[in-house]
Amino acid sequence: MEQTIQLDIIPVNQKLRDFSATERIQWAVDNFGRDAILLSSMQKTASVLMHYFYSLGLENYILFIDTGYHFTETLQLRDEFITRYKLNMVTLYPDLTIEQQEKLYGKKLYQYIDGQKECCRLRKEAPYLSYMKKNGLRLSMVGLRQTEGGKRSKLEPLLRDPRIDGYALHPLFDWSDEQIESYLLENDVPIHPLHKKNYPSIGCECCTTPVRSGENPRAGRWRHLNESSDNIPKYCNINFSDGSGI
């Protein structure tokens, strides 16, 4: 698809809502070719989507961003998917090493309310957007779902992302937790081992803690910043939908 072509979001979403996850992924590849990629967080929905790429025989790129702060288990899972499924995985890195960033800012940014957003931008959003723009990639598939609540409860299958002059596709936007678990079990798909240790949502090791009984699944993210739920960041904003006001 030429970069000048723009989709009419409303009728496209009307069609995509009735599609299966397989059909949504195939639609992305049919319309965007190799300009469609998967952005993998190595969490359960990402495991499902990476397995779809394998089962559909797709050679499209799968992007993983190594922030330098990841759990060892996260990197091990990435390597397991590459080895087991021979996926076309590309690991992206921030421009600054952790040491360079701390020297430049004079502190560990993630430890402070006023620094967390910039840390996420530098170590996650910036390398992602740089790679997408440099390579002219115009559609990113991600594992966000409506059942996650918050802003994501209003997700549509397709969202325009002006940062890349393109789109974000959510192939699993209408899947339930039960559907995710069933797919992973039936297909013997590897999952992040920390999910079994009360980590329903996993980001950087320095900013992720286990979730206690009765807590929101994302309560373990950035818990160290403030025990007041009004001030704890909800998202890293690498996904445009999380910060776009939808």
N, C-alpha and C positions, 0 to 999 in steps of 0.2 A: 504493500500500500504506500502511495506517495505521501510524503509528510504534509503536503498541502491539503489533503483530504481530511475532512472532519466528519465525525459521526453525529447523527441526530440521536442524542442519548435516550430520549423518551421512548420512541418506538423500538430502539434496540433493546432497552431494558424490558419492555413488554414481551419481547421474544425470548430473551435470555432467562426470564423468570420461569418459563415453562420448560426450559432445557434441563437435562441432567448435568451433573458435574462434568462427565465425559464430553457431552455436547458443547458445554461452555468452553472447555479447554480447546476442543477441536475448532470451535468458531474463532477463537483467538489466533490459532495457528493458520487457519484458512485465510483470515483477513489481514494478519500482520506478518505472517511468515516468521523468519528468524528474528524479527524485531520484537517478538513477544517472548518475555522471559518469566521465570519464576523467582521470586525473592523469598528465600527460605530462612526461617527463624530457628529451625531444628526442633520446633515444638510439634505437638501431635498433628495439627492440621497441616503443617509443612511436611510431616512424614507421609500423610495421605497424598498430598499433591506430588511429592517427589516420586511416590510409587506409581501414581497415574502417569507421570512422564515416562517412567520405565515401561509400564504396561502398554502404553500407546506407541512406544518406540520413538519418542521425540528426541531430537538432537538439539533442541533449543537450550540456551544457557540457563543454568540455575545459579543464582547469585547468593553467596553467603558472605556476610560482613564480619570479619574478625576484628572486633573492637580493641583487642588486647586485654580485655577484662573478662573474657568468657570463662565459664566453668570448664574444667578439663573434660568433663563428660560431654559437653556440647561439641567440642572439637573432635572428640572420639566418635561421636555419632555422625558428624559430617564425613569423616574418613570411612566409616562403615558403609554409608550409602554409596560413596564413590567406589569402594571395593566390591560391594555386593551387586550393585545395579549398573556399574559402568556409566554413571551419569556425567553429563557435560557440566561439571561444577566449576565455578570460578570464585575464588576467594578474594575479596576486596579488603584493603587496609586503609586506615586513615593516613593523611599526609604526615602527621606528627606521631612520633613514638610517645608512649606514656611519659617517659622521662622528659622529652622535649616539651610536651604540653604542660607538665607540672612546672618546668623551669620558666616557660613563657608566662604562665598565669600566676606563678608563685604559690600554687596550692593544688590540691586534688579537687577539681571542680565538682565532682559528683557528691562531695560531702556537704555541699551548700545549696540552699534553695535557689540562690541567684546564679549558681554555676551549673546546676544539673542540666538545664535546657541547652546551654552552650556545649556541654560535654557530649550530650546525645547528638547534637548537630555536627560537631566535629568528628565524632568517632563512628557515627552511623549514617546520618542523612547525607552529609557532604560526600563521602566516598561513593555512596549509591547514586546520587544525582550526577556526580562527575562522570561516572562510568556510563550511565544511561545517555547523557548528552554527547559525550565523546564518540559513542558508537551508534548514535542515532536510533536508539531503542525506544519504542513509543508505547509499549504496553507491558505492564508488570502484573503478574498474577500473584496474589497473596491469600493467606488462609483466614482472613477475618470472617466472623460470623455474626449474625443478628443476635443469637442467643448469648453472646458475651455481654450484652447490655450496654448501658451508657450511650455514647454517641453511636456505637456500632449497632444498636438496636434498630437504627433507621437505614442500615446499609442497603444499597441496591446492588445488583450484579456488577454493573459497570459504572465507573465514576471518572469524570474528566480530571486529569492531573496536570494543571498548567505548568508545573515545575519542569516537566519533561515534554511539554507540548504534546501530551498523549493521554494515556488512560491507565486506570487500575481496574483489574478484573478480580472479582471475588467468586471463584467457582463453587465454593462451599458455603456461600452466604446464608443459605436457608437450611443447613444441616444442623441436626440436634447433636448433643453430646453422645447420645446412644448410637447414632449413625457413625460418628467418628470412631467410637470404641469398636463397633461391629466391623467396620472396614479394616481396622488395624489388626484385629484378631483373626478375621477370616483370611486375610492375605499374609499373615505372619510378618507384618511390617515392623522394623525396629522403631522403638520410641525412646525418648530421652529418659534415662534411668531415674532422674530426679522427680519425674512425675509421680513415681511410686513412693516418694518420700515427702509428700505434702507440698510439692512445688507445682501447682497447676499452671502458673505463668512464669516463664523463665527468661530472664534477660542477662545482664552482666552479673558476675558473681558478687561484686561489691555493692550492687543495688537490688539484690534479690534474696528474700528470706522465705522460709516455709510459711504456709498459711495455717492458722489455727482453726479449729472446728467452729463452723458458723460464720466465718469471715467470707467476704467477697473473694472470689478466686484471684483477683489482682491486688489484694491487700498486701501481699508480700513484696510488691515492687516499690522501691524507694521508701521503704518503711522508716529508714534511719533519718530521713529528713525532718519529719515531724509526726508526732502521734495524732495530730488533728487531721482527720480525713479531708478537711476543706483545703489543706495546704499541700498534701502529698500529690506529686505529679501523677497523672493517670496514664500517660502515654509518652513514648519517646518522640513521636511525630514523624517517624520515617514514613509512616502511612499517611498520605495526604488527608484521608477521611478523618483521621483522629484530630486534626487541627483545622479542618476546613469549615466547621460550623454547620455541617449537614445535620 
